[in-house]
Amino acid sequence: MSQVRVHNFSISLDGFGTGDGLTLDAPFGHAGRRLHEWMIATRFGRPILGQTGGSTGIDHAFAERHEIGIGAEIMGRGKFGPPQGGPWTGLGTDEEWRGWWGPNPPFRTPVFVLTHHPRPSIEMEGGTVFHFVDAGPREALDLAKQAAGDRDVRIGGGPTTVRDFLAADLIDALHVVQVPILLGRGVRLWDGLEGIEERFDVEVVSSPSGVTHLTFTRR
Amino acid sequence: MSQVRVHNFSISLDGFGTGDGLTLDAPFGHAGRRLHEWMIATRFGRPILGQTGGSTGIDHAFAERHEIGIGAEIMGRGKFGPPQGGPWTGLGTDEEWRGWWGPNPPFRTPVFVLTHHPRPSIEMEGGTVFHFVDAGPREALDLAKQAAGDRDVRIGGGPTTVRDFLAADLIDALHVVQVPILLGRGVRLWDGLEGIEERFDVEVVSSPSGVTHLTFTRR
């Protein structure tokens, strides 16, 4: 049975999944890389910076699950970018915005971008195809499940998108990584989700790296 | 050198140190006992419900530190109660409010209650003396340190009081216990404390009970 999963979703101690003041140079705003340093230090994450090596302990074991068995991703327009949102023309970039990830994005599956400004799909190198859909969580999930076949669907973020899918009770497995910093401002993951722990088995394990892995497995 | 410490300060995953809708029957509002069940299950916490036994593992080891070497406590009016706040007369109780804890409170030291409505000190059984002071964090701490002598001062809560002392950089050791529930509403601990982790060495360890212990030790 195919699942709907969230992986490596990093938040600060005060619950922010992204910082404040997002720009083209700062996709996570004032958070910088601080929410994701734990991942960049793993064997899974090192290639993101074009490096090799990296840890192979608990942080790597969790991080690597991001890819395994995934057949499609759904992401919010906030994750796809650019930071100013709105229509796709007049964005102040030289060419049409194709995401943050260059010509060969790391997804390698169909990716459904939730937006109120639909546009034609974009086929990238390496198997990633961006589709743009003006749809709610359920409708988008139907599309993604069709595309994924018997593989799983990843809800890729940002915080508002994960929260919307949690509120709609569409997530089977949620992996949140709490980083011991206080961002003070940004977009919160947990707002409006009172009591959702009752729908999940929750496991919490701290890593020697200082982060804490929380896994929510739907009952 | 005497220290200023916070212990067993429990928050939900979404950062609330107390719930919403506090009443005489529900001192933590809709949170009920959920933030403190981990502590009630320990050998330290069992006597709170008049019971014996209890676990003696990591939760107990942390919980017990609450008492050791403490010579005075500072608490907010919100912790002392009653929930409606305001002046001390006309509270709808049969007698003058003397806190939640009965004739023999568990503090057994001087306790300084921060309030804009000062009143005469109250000497309780067992060594607890409630003093009522209309003072900011620094001034209250001077009083508490004098009372504590060479012992430490505990900042007892609630969330607003702990936050005020953190913001004023007056805390040497902070122990926060994160409980894997989402309260959704109440009073948050971390608001307005961006970047305070830079002033502390932070350690995080998860307990088999499901809670996570975070310790902040001032650099």
HADDOCK unambig.tbl for C-alpha pairs under 7 A between the chains (distance, minus, plus):
assign (segid A and resid 14 and name CA) (segid B and resid 15 and name CA) 6.43 0.50 0.50
assign (segid A and resid 14 and name CA) (segid B and resid 190 and name CA) 5.90 0.50 0.50
assign (segid A and resid 15 and name CA) (segid B and resid 14 and name CA) 6.44 0.50 0.50
assign (segid A and resid 181 and name CA) (segid B and resid 195 and name CA) 6.70 0.50 0.50
assign (segid A and resid 181 and name CA) (segid B and resid 197 and name CA) 5.80 0.50 0.50
assign (segid A and resid 182 and name CA) (segid B and resid 193 and name CA) 6.67 0.50 0.50
assign (segid A and resid 182 and name CA) (segid B and resid 194 and name CA) 4.88 0.50 0.50
assign (segid A and resid 182 and name CA) (segid B and resid 195 and name CA) 5.31 0.50 0.50
assign (segid A and resid 182 and name CA) (segid B and resid 196 and name CA) 6.78 0.50 0.50
assign (segid A and resid 182 and name CA) (segid B and resid 197 and name CA) 6.72 0.50 0.50
assign (segid A and resid 183 and name CA) (segid B and resid 194 and name CA) 5.04 0.50 0.50
assign (segid A and resid 183 and name CA) (segid B and resid 195 and name CA) 6.42 0.50 0.50
assign (segid A and resid 184 and name CA) (segid B and resid 191 and name CA) 6.49 0.50 0.50
assign (segid A and resid 184 and name CA) (segid B and resid 192 and name CA) 5.81 0.50 0.50
assign (segid A and resid 184 and name CA) (segid B and resid 193 and name CA) 6.11 0.50 0.50
assign (segid A and resid 184 and name CA) (segid B and resid 194 and name CA) 4.28 0.50 0.50
assign (segid A and resid 190 and name CA) (segid B and resid 14 and name CA) 5.90 0.50 0.50
assign (segid A and resid 191 and name CA) (segid B and resid 184 and name CA) 6.50 0.50 0.50
assign (segid A and resid 192 and name CA) (segid B and resid 184 and name CA) 5.81 0.50 0.50
assign (segid A and resid 193 and name CA) (segid B and resid 182 and name CA) 6.66 0.50 0.50
assign (segid A and resid 193 and name CA) (segid B and resid 184 and name CA) 6.10 0.50 0.50
assign (segid A and resid 194 and name CA) (segid B and resid 182 and name CA) 4.90 0.50 0.50
assign (segid A and resid 194 and name CA) (segid B and resid 183 and name CA) 5.05 0.50 0.50
assign (segid A and resid 194 and name CA) (segid B and resid 184 and name CA) 4.28 0.50 0.50
assign (segid A and resid 195 and name CA) (segid B and resid 181 and name CA) 6.71 0.50 0.50
assign (segid A and resid 195 and name CA) (segid B and resid 182 and name CA) 5.32 0.50 0.50
assign (segid A and resid 195 and name CA) (segid B and resid 183 and name CA) 6.42 0.50 0.50
assign (segid A and resid 196 and name CA) (segid B and resid 182 and name CA) 6.79 0.50 0.50
assign (segid A and resid 197 and name CA) (segid B and resid 181 and name CA) 5.82 0.50 0.50
assign (segid A and resid 197 and name CA) (segid B and resid 182 and name CA) 6.72 0.50 0.50
assign (segid A and resid 203 and name CA) (segid B and resid 210 and name CA) 6.76 0.50 0.50
assign (segid A and resid 204 and name CA) (segid B and resid 206 and name CA) 6.37 0.50 0.50
assign (segid A and resid 204 and name CA) (segid B and resid 210 and name CA) 6.25 0.50 0.50
assign (segid A and resid 205 and name CA) (segid B and resid 206 and name CA) 5.33 0.50 0.50
assign (segid A and resid 206 and name CA) (segid B and resid 204 and name CA) 6.38 0.50 0.50
assign (segid A and resid 206 and name CA) (segid B and resid 205 and name CA) 5.35 0.50 0.50
assign (segid A and resid 206 and name CA) (segid B and resid 206 and name CA) 5.38 0.50 0.50
assign (segid A and resid 210 and name CA) (segid B and resid 203 and name CA) 6.77 0.50 0.50
assign (segid A and resid 210 and name CA) (segid B and resid 204 and name CA) 6.27 0.50 0.50
